[in-house]
Amino acid sequence: MARKTPEKDASPVANFEHSLEELEQLVERMETGELSLEESLAAYERGVGLYRTCHQALEEAELRVRLLSDPQDPASAEPFDEADA
């Protein structure tokens, strides 16, 4: 089964799962300790980029939820309470 690669121009929200999965695989490779220093630095740089993509996606998702909760006053939205879930 071919794996769908997200479009480069797609929003961070659309790329979130792919970026998170790639970041997890990258961390696993780095944790083995088998990468050279140069490979480790390149992996770290890639990981920082993936982290930023994931963080931006979460911020965009939160903004969308706030806008849906109260389009007139998105700042009034309350944080989610895990106890209510």
Secondary structure, DSSP 8 states (H G I E B T S, - for coil): -------TTS-HHHHHHHHHHHHHHHHHHHHTT-S-HHHHHHHHHHHHHHHHHHHHHHHHHHHHHHHHH-TT-GGG-----GGG-
